[in-house]
Amino acid sequence: MSTALLEMKGIVKRFPGTLACDGAELSVRAGEVHCLLGENGAGKSTLMKILAGSYRPEAGEIHLDGTPLRLNNPQDGLAAGISVIYQELDLAPDLTVAQNLFLGHAPARGPFVRRRQRAAAAAEYIRRVGGDFAPGDRVRDLPIVSQQLTAIAKALTGDAKVIVMDEPSATLGAEELRVLFSVIRDLTAEGRAVIYISHRLDEVTEIGDRATVMRDGRSVDVFDLRTTGHDELVAAMIGEARDLMRRADRPAPEGEPLLRIERVRVGDILDVAGLDVRPGEIVGLAGLAGAGRTTLLSALFGAVRGEVNARLADRRLRVAGPRTAVRSGLALVPENRKEEGLFLGLAVARNAAVAALGWVLPRGRGKRMTASVLADLGVKYASPDQPVGQLSGGNQQKVVLAKWITRGVRVLLLDEPTRGLDVGAKADLYRQVRRLADDGVAVLIASSELSELTAHADSVWVLHEGRNIARFDPRTTPETDIAHTIITGATP
């Protein structure tokens, strides 16, 4: 693994009000998994879009296998042997696997596609990536891990030398991740290079060989992951040591519950009862994928139809839909912020003010009322009129939170709030959540990251197969005991 397959040197890219890449460097060897780390907004995505040919840099050089590259568009990148698999998979969901694999370069005789030949070739690529699905399966109907494998197989049909994977594990479970890692090791064994972008340091040290850390558009250091600890990586990413998992020292909330969930039922998939949240309390919801955490939050917010028997303070909570939930003082930060939490084409200020002022914003008022909230949250943006879709994932999540803070909230529902965020953005988000709780907001947070819940929640409820089966005090209960209940459905 000594050969430099890919070299990016002195890459500079500017956007209005932002220097996204400031002389960035990246050197990737043949046959290695090279991790690209950094906080949201550090320049990782911009650098990879330059590598893909989606952006053209103002300065810098790219060499692949010793040959200089000039990439004017994504087609140039694909032709050179560079394939980027984005977190939002670039697949046509209504087409079959075979159609996706050979989209634009299917075997043909004249104007007619040779379907049998395409299906046979697709079956071979599916076998190479370890898939258990068929060429004729529609992509939309596949589980997410199979869609990931389809995207990798698509890269192989173009004979990719460098494969970039942007947050590939964001929606995968433990077993699915093992499948993905096995495929990655097979790819590097063939001499291909994999650039792996992730904020999960356990994954990085398990699958990666080396890591380049970016900060403020620059490449600050390269690490051998066999000899580098998490603390050193975190310090390089944020410029200081910051322990996300340090237990917050705050008194246990007392008094009567603000939100009292007597029973919430949604068909045969959810039946939760006897769950309370006090003013100022942070209650965590832990469980395996499909345990019902998202369904519970969605039902409370009126986004999912169900039988909701709950009280808010001394009144019956009536939720006919999200509109009535918001009027009652509930706020939901959804798992999918891009599709359910933001209007990506609208301005930062407009997104932050829409819950408080609605669609018709008096000129300038939205900017004035959201400026201090955005500043308190540390949102990085060029101007209040910048489209929110141009912000990094961490800053987008902060804008979703700003939307509810601007309006005012009594009960905050958070669904996987740190998914896709770097360690610094996670710490910032939890700091703000604690600040809201200190002001008397009741917080109910669902997360797959048990270590985050035990560090920040006052109590943790475990959901298993749609039911809340056990409540734990993370101050006194070992994390391993909670994990045991999550997996088995039984208390240790």
N, C-alpha and C positions, 0 to 999 in steps of 0.2 A: 504493500500500500504506500509506496514512496512516490509514485508518479502523480504529478499535478495534472489532472484531467481538465479541470476548469480553473481559470484565473480571472478575477474581476479586480481591476486596479483603478484607484482614484475616481470612483464613480460619484458624479455630482448631479443632483436633480433638485430643481426648485419648483415650488408651487406658489401661488400668490400668498404672501405672508409667511411662508414656511420654506426652510431649507431641509428637505426630506432626507437627502443623502449628501453628506459633506466629506467627499473623498473616501467613500466606503471601499473596503477591501474584502475579498473572499477567495480562498484557495481551497479547492476540493480535490481529493485524490481519487483515483480509480479504485473501486472496490471498497469504499468506506461509506459509513453513515455519518454525515457531517451535520450537526445540529446548529441551527441558527436561533440565537436567543436574544432577548431584549424586551423591555417594556413596550406596551402598546404605544405607537408613535415613535419608536426608536429608529424606524426606517427599514425594517425587515421586509414588509410587504412591497414597498416601493422598489427595493433592490431586486426582489424576485420578479416583479412585473417588468423591470428593465431586462432581466435575464430572459424572460419569456418573449420579449419583443413588444409588450403592450405599451411601454413607455420608452422614449428615447432620452438618454442622458445628455446633459450639457457638456460633460467632460468625462473622460475615463476610457478604459480599454477592457475588452472581453476577449479572452482566448480560450478556445476549446480544442483540446488535444494538440496544442501548439499553434493552432491556426486562428488568426484574428477574425472576429465576427463583427458584422455590422447588421444589427437587427432592426428592421424598419416596422415590422408587424409580427403578430403571433405566428403567422404562417412561416416566416423566416426562422423563428425559434424552433418550431416543430421540424422543419426541414433540416436544421442543424443537429437535431437529436436531443432537444431540450423539451421536456414535458412537465407542466405544472398542474398538480391536482389540488384545486382550491378547496377550502373548507366547505363552501357551497358548491357541491360537485357540478362540474360542467358537462352534464349529461342531458340527453333529451328524454324526459321521463316517459313519454307516451310511445317511444320506439322500443324495439326489442334490444336485447343485449347485442346480438349480431349486428343489427343496424347501427347501434352506437359505436361498436368497435371499428367498423369500417366506413363510418360516415365520411363521405368525400373521397374515399379511395377504395370502394368496393370492387372486387373482381367482376369484370363485365365482358360481354361480347357485343361490341358496338354500343348501342344505347341501353342494352338490357343487362341487368345485374344477374350474375350467375349465383343464384340463391343457395344451391346445394354446396357449391365450393365455398361460399361465404360462411355457411353454417358449419361446415367441417373445419374451416380455419378458426372460426370463433370458438368451437369446442376445444381445439388444441390450446388456444390462449387461455381459456377458462381453466383448463387442466394445469397449465403452467403456474397460474396464480393460486391454485388450490381451491377453486370455487366448486360448489356443489349445486349449481343452477344450470339451466339449459340456455342455449343460444336463442331460442324462441321466446324466452320469458321476457315480459315487459318490465323495463327498469323500475317503473313506479311501484310494481308489486313486490319488489325484492326488499329484504331487510337491509338496513343501512350498511352492514359489513359487506354484503354482496354487492351493493352499489359501489363501495370503496374498491373492492376487488375488480369490478367492471372498469372503473376509471384507471386502475393500474394496468389491466389487460389492454385497454385502449392505448396507453402509453407504449406498450410493447409492440403493438401493431405498427407503430411509427419508428420502431427500432431506436428508442430513446437511450441515449448514453447517460444523461443526467435527469433524474426524476425528482421533482420538488413536491413534498407533501406538506401542505399547510394545515396544521391542527387536525391531523387525520383521526385522532382518538376522541375528539370532542363529543361524539355521540355513540361511542363504542363501550361495551361492557368489558369485563376482564377477560372472558373467554374469546370474545371477538378480537380483542387487542392482541392476544397470543397468536391468533391466526394471521393478523396483519404483520406482526413482528417476524413470523416464520417466512412470509412472502418477502419481506424486506431483506432478510438474510440470504434468501435464494437469489435475489436480484444482485446484491453486492458480490456474491460468490461468482457471478457471471462477469464481473468486472465493471458493472454499472456503478454509478455514484448516486446516492440518495441524500438529498438535502431535507432534513427533518425539522420542521418548525413546531414547537410545542412550548406551553408554559408549565407543563407537568414535569418537574425535575426528576421524579422517580423514573418516568419513561425515558427521559433523556439519558440518564446514566445507565439504564438497562440496554438500550438499543444503540446508543451513539458511540462512535470512536473518538471524535474530536468535536469541539464546539467553538463557534465564533460568536462573541457577544457584541451586540451593537447598542450604542447609547447616543442619543441626540444626533442621529444620522451618521455616526462614525463607527468604525470597527475598533473596539477598544482593546480586545485581547483574544487569543486563541488558546483553548485549554485541551489537554489530554484528559478525557473523561475517566480513564482508568485510575487517575491519581488526584482527581479534583473533587472536593466535597461541595455540597449544596450551598453552604454559607459563602464559599468563595465565588460561586456563580452568581448568587443573589447580590453580593456586594458589587460585583462587576456590572450587573445589569442596572442597578439603581444608584450606584455611586456611594453607597453606604450599606452597612449591615442593618437589615430590618427583618424582624422575626414575626412572620404572619401568624404563626401558631402559638405565640406566647399568650397564656391565659389572661384575659382582661380582668383587672382588679376592680370590680364594681359590686356594690351591695346587692343582695338578692331582693327583687321587688316584693312588696307586700301589698296587702289590701285586697279588695274584691276584684274579680276578673272584669276586664273591660269587654273582652270577647268571650262568650261562653257557648261552646259548641255542644249542644245537647245531642244532636244526631244529624249526620249528613249521609244521605244514601243516593247513589247514582246507579240505577239498574242493578246488575249482579256484580259490578266491579268495585264498588266502594260502599263501606258501611262503617263510618267513624262516629264514635260517641264519647262524651265525657272529656273533651279537650278544652282547656281554658287558657287564656292569655291575659295577664294582668297589665295595667298601665306601666310602661317602662320595662316590660319583660320581653326577652328574646327567646322564643321557643323554636327549636329546630325540629324538622321532620326528616328522619333518616329512613332509608329503605332501598331495596333493589329496584332496578328499572321495572316499571309496571306495578309497583307496590301501591300506587294510588296517590302519591304526593301531589303531582300536578293536577290530577282530577279534583282533589279536595280544594286546592286553592282556586281552581277555575269555577267550581260549584259555589264557593263562598262569594266569588266576584260576579256570579251570574253569567259567566261565559260558557258554562256547561249546565244543561238542564238536569235538575235533580231535586230531591226532597231535602230542603235545608231548614232545620229547626235550630235556631241559634238566637242568642240575645246579645245586643250591643249596649253595654251599661245596663240600664233598667228597662230597656225597650226590646220588643221582639224585632229581630232583624228580618226585614222583608226585602228579598232580592228577586226582582222580576227580570233583571238584566244588568249589564255593567253600568248603565246610566244611573239606576237606582242605588247600586252599590256605592258608586262614587258620591252620590248625594248623601249617603249615610256616613261617609267618612272613610270608606275602604279604598285602598289603592293597590294595584297589582303591577309588579315588575315582572313581565313574562319571561319564560325561558328563551323564546325566539324574539329578541328585541328588534331585529330588522323587519320582520313581517307583522308583529303584533304590538310593538311598543313605540315605533317611530314612523314618521313620514319622511323617508330618506331624501326625497327631492326638495323638502321645505327647509327653511333656515333654522339654525340652531335656536334662536330666540323664539321663533314661532312654535317649534316643538316644545320648548320649555314652558311656554305660556298657554298652550292650547287647552289644557285641563282647567285652567283658571278663567280664561277669557273666551273660550270657544273659537270658532273659525274666524269670526269677524274681529280683528284686533285693531283697536284705535291706534293710529299711527304713532309710533314711538313708545306707547305704553308697555307693550310686551317686552321691549328691550330694557326699559327702565326697571320693571318689576322683576325681571329674571337675572339682571346683571350681578347682583350680590349673591344670589343663590348659585349661579354658575361659578362665580369666583370662589365661594366657600367650598364647593365641591372640587375645585382645582381643574375644571374643564379646560383643555387646551384647544383653542380655535382661533382662526385668523380674524374673524369678525362675526358679529351677531347675525349677519346676513349670509354667512357661509352655509351651504347645504349640509345638513347633519350627516348625510351619507358619505361625505368626504372625511369625516373624523375616524380616528382609530376605534377599535371595538371597545376599549376601556372608556374612552370619552363618550361614545354613544351610550353606554350603560349609565354613565353619570347624568346624561341629558334626560334619560328616562326617569331617573330618580328626581332630577330637578323639576320635572313636570309635576310630580306629586307634591314636592315640598312647596313649590310656588302656590299651589292651590290650597294646601293644608290637608293633613291626613291624621286620622285617629288610629287606624289599623293598617299596617303595611304588610302586604303579602309579597314575598320574594321567592321566585322560582328559579333555581340554579343561577343566582345572580352573578357568580364569578366565572361561569363557563366561558372559556376563550380569553380570559383576562390574565395578564402577567402578574407577578407577585406584588409589584408596587401598586398596581391598580386594585388588586384584591385588598391590600392593606388599607388603601384610601377608602374603598367602598365600606368595609367593615367599620372603619373609624366614623364614617358618616352615619351608619346604621346605629352605632352605639350613641352617637350624639342625639339622634332622633328619639331613641329609647330613653335617654336621660331627660328628655323634654316631655316624657309621658306617653309616647306613641307605643302601642302594642305591636310587636313584630312577630310574624310567623314566617319562617324561612325554610324552604325545602332545598336540600343540597345532596349531591352524591359524594361530596368531599367530607367524610366523617370527621377528619382532623380539624376542619374549619368549624364545624358545628360544636365540637367539644371545646374549642378554643374560645368561641364567641357566644354560644347560647347559654342561657340560664338553666334550661332543661331541654332534654332531647326525647321526643316521642319516636318510637320505631313503628313504621307501618309495614305490614306483611300481608300480601295477597288481599289488599283493599281494606284491612282493618288495623286500627291502632292497638297494638298488643302489649306495649310496655313503655313506661316513662322512666327516664334515668336522669340523675343529677350528675353532670359531667365533672363537678368539683370532686366528687367522691367515688365515681364509678370508673374503673379502667376502660380505656377505649376498646380493648380486646373483648370485654364482656358485651359492649354494645354491638360490636361487629358480629359476635357470635349470634346474637338475637336477630340481627338483620338478615343473616344468611340462613339460619335454621328455623326462625320463627318461634324459638323457645328461649326462655331466660336461663342463663347458666346457673 
